[in-house]
Amino acid sequence: MKIRGDLVDILVEVSPETYSNYVVQEKGQSVSYVQMLKALYGMMVSSLPYYKKFHKNIKSVGFKINPYDMRGQ
């Protein structure tokens, strides 16, 4: 995973001895590449089925969906 910008700067500020050796500059922006754990990826993937079920449930009880929110359709 690629972490960019302000988050990288915050990580380095909080713990420079841990993160500063892993920061590079790309197009004038601080960048750090990290290896993801499978558990974190799984949590991100599992949120879509939850959102779709939530969307379906609120529609079934009469809520109207914002037309700009097309993810659940």
N, C-alpha and C positions, 0 to 999 in steps of 0.2 A: 504494500500500500504506500502511496505517496502522500506525505503530509507537507503542506505548503504554507508559506506566509506567516501570519501572526501566531498561529499555534506553535510552529517551530520555534519562533522567537521566545514565546512564553516558556516552552519546555527548557530551552537553554538558560533562560533567566532563573528558573526554579532550581535546576540542577545542572550547572555547566559541566561538572566533572563526568556526568553520565552521557549527556547529549551532544556537547559541542564537537566531539570528534566525528560525528555522523551527519553533520550538516554541510551541504554544498550550496553554491549559488547557481541558480539557473535563471537567465533573463532578469537578473537583478532581484530575484526573490529567493528567500531561504527555503531549502527543500531538504527533507529527510525521508529516506526509504526505509520502511519497516516490514518485517515479516509478520503476517497475520496468523493468529491462532484459529484453528478450525471452529472452535466454540463461538468466537466473535462473528465469523462469517455466517454460521448457522443462525445466530440471533438476528442478523440482518435479513436473511432470507425468510425466516419464519414470520416476520412482521407483515409481509404481503398477504398471506392467507388470513391472518387476523383482521387486517384492514378490510379485505373483501367481505368477510363475514359480518363485521361491524356495519359496513356500508349497507349490506343487504338487510340487516336487522332494523336499522333506523328507518330505512325506506318503507319497510313493512308496517311500521307503526305510524306512518303518515308524515315523517319529516321530508322536506324537500332538499335535494342535493344542489349545492352551488354548481351552476353550469360550467364554471371554470375548473372544477375539480373532476377531472376525467379519469383518475386512477382507478376508481372502483367500478367502472362500467365496462 
